[in-house]
Amino acid sequence: MLSITLATLMLATVAVPVDVQLALTPDDDLVRLRLCFSSAQPYPIAYQLEVHTLGRAGTSRSRQSGELTSGPVVQCPLNNRLGLPEGSRIEATLTWSIDGQAQPPLRQRYPATQPASPGSPEPDLPPLPRPLAPDELIVRVGSNLR
């Protein structure tokens, strides 16, 4: 019994063999979204990145996914620049797996914190919705027009 518990504990503390970087950084009047993978040895990676933008004009959502084999050379399958109107925010959520084994999701937000200014405070924006499962993204449209 002790050996099973010890083995489980050891597996839980093993470092992830793949370095993953998900970054949202300012780039002039845009925000740069960058997703990169690297590892000492080759590993098959599957990823899905969902990006939510929330602002006064509403909410937008995009999803990108792919597969690659990581290695010592850094691979950046996503390197985008996003427009971000004043008072808006972006949240990026990465779900990914190494050789079919799910890894903990990564989340990044921009801006990371609300700016502190002596002027009037920005209105609180509602929380971003949770990422949808692929089977929830089907759109059905019906019409009574004939």
Secondary structure, 3 states (H helix, E strand, C coil): CHHHHHHHHHHHCCCCCEEEEEEEEEECCEEEEEEEEEECCCEEEEEEEEEEEEECCEEEEEEEEEEEEECCCCEEEEEEEEECCCCCEEEEEEEEEECCEECCCEEEEECCCCCCCCCCCCCCCCCCCCCCCHHHCCCCCCCCCC
